Amino acid sequence: HRGCAEIYPPHPPLLPPGPRVLLSVVLRAHSPIPALPLPPPSHSCAVMKKWKMISYGGLPFIALFGAYCMNKHYSHHEEPAEKIPYPHMKKRAKPFPWGSKDCDLWDFECKKLARAADAAANAE
């Protein structure tokens, strides 16, 4: 059984001991909040291990719940409501600048029908 310090070695300090002590004294002197005592490292390791196990236990739950939601979402498809051709829909003040003048840019079904109509008109 490895200890917490073996798994997560302490980081080297960013400042050498002299300036680090001076900086901590200055910061503590000007801090409006008193410094709180830190828990012992054994307690911190125990809490870290506990939440690590809770997190690992939660991952399968999240995966199963996500699969359930995806299944529920994709299992039923309602038929879209019938589109009523209101006069204010697809109103064109001027033609579009691309090939088929009355079709939206990504409306491929309309473009196919427009090409078929053009081909029938040219055949006559």
C-alpha positions in Angstrom: 0.0 0.0 0.0 1.5 3.2 -1.2 1.0 6.5 0.7 -0.4 9.7 -0.7 3.0 11.4 -0.8 4.4 8.5 -2.8 1.6 8.8 -5.4 1.6 12.6 -5.5 5.1 13.9 -4.6 5.2 17.5 -3.3 5.9 20.2 -5.8 9.2 22.0 -5.4 8.7 25.5 -4.0 8.6 28.4 -6.5 10.7 30.7 -4.3 13.8 29.8 -2.2 13.3 29.7 1.6 14.3 33.2 2.5 12.0 35.2 0.1 9.3 32.7 0.6 9.2 33.3 4.4 9.4 37.0 3.9 6.5 37.0 1.4 4.3 34.8 3.6 4.9 37.2 6.6 4.1 40.2 4.5 1.0 38.6 3.0 -0.2 37.4 6.4 0.3 40.8 8.0 -1.8 42.6 5.3 -4.5 39.9 5.0 -7.9 40.8 6.5 -8.7 37.1 7.0 -6.7 35.1 9.5 -4.8 32.1 8.3 -6.7 28.9 8.9 -4.8 25.8 10.1 -4.3 23.2 7.4 -5.5 19.6 8.1 -2.8 17.0 8.4 -1.6 15.4 5.1 -3.1 12.0 6.1 -6.6 13.5 6.4 -6.1 15.3 3.0 -5.0 12.0 1.4 -8.0 10.1 2.9 -10.4 12.7 1.6 -8.8 12.8 -1.8 -9.0 8.9 -2.1 -12.6 9.0 -1.0 -13.6 11.5 -3.6 -11.6 9.7 -6.2 -13.5 6.5 -5.5 -16.8 8.4 -5.6 -15.8 9.9 -9.0 -14.9 6.5 -10.4 -18.2 5.1 -9.1 -20.1 7.9 -10.7 -18.6 7.4 -14.2 -20.6 4.2 -14.9 -23.8 5.9 -13.6 -23.2 8.9 -15.9 -22.5 6.6 -18.9 -25.7 4.5 -18.2 -27.9 7.5 -17.7 -26.5 9.1 -20.9 -27.3 5.9 -22.9 -30.8 5.8 -21.4 -31.4 9.4 -22.4 -30.1 8.8 -25.9 -32.2 5.7 -26.3 -35.3 7.5 -25.0 -34.7 10.4 -27.4 -34.1 8.3 -30.5 -36.7 5.6 -29.8 -39.7 7.7 -30.9 -40.1 10.0 -33.9 -43.1 12.1 -34.1 -44.3 13.0 -37.6 -43.8 16.7 -38.2 -46.9 18.8 -38.2 -48.4 19.6 -41.6 -46.9 22.8 -43.0 -49.5 25.3 -43.8 -48.5 27.6 -46.7 -49.1 31.0 -45.0 -48.8 34.0 -47.4 -46.0 35.5 -45.3 -43.8 32.5 -45.6 -41.2 32.2 -48.4 -41.9 35.7 -49.5 -39.4 36.9 -52.1 -38.8 40.6 -52.7 -36.1 39.9 -55.2 -34.5 36.7 -56.6 -31.5 35.0 -54.9 -28.1 35.6 -56.5 -27.4 31.9 -57.1 -28.5 29.4 -59.7 -32.1 28.8 -58.9 -33.6 32.2 -58.1 -36.5 31.1 -55.9 -34.7 28.4 -53.7 -32.9 28.9 -50.4 -29.1 28.2 -50.5 -29.4 24.9 -48.7 -32.8 23.8 -49.9 -31.7 20.9 -52.1 -35.2 19.5 -52.7 -36.4 22.9 -54.1 -33.3 23.1 -56.3 -33.9 19.6 -57.7 -37.6 20.5 -58.4 -36.4 23.7 -60.1 -33.9 21.9 -62.3 -36.6 19.4 -63.3 -39.0 22.2 -64.1 -36.3 24.0 -66.2 -35.5 20.7 -68.0 -39.2 20.2 -68.8 -39.6 23.8 -70.0 -36.5 23.5 -72.3 -37.7 20.2 -73.7 -40.9 21.8 -74.9 
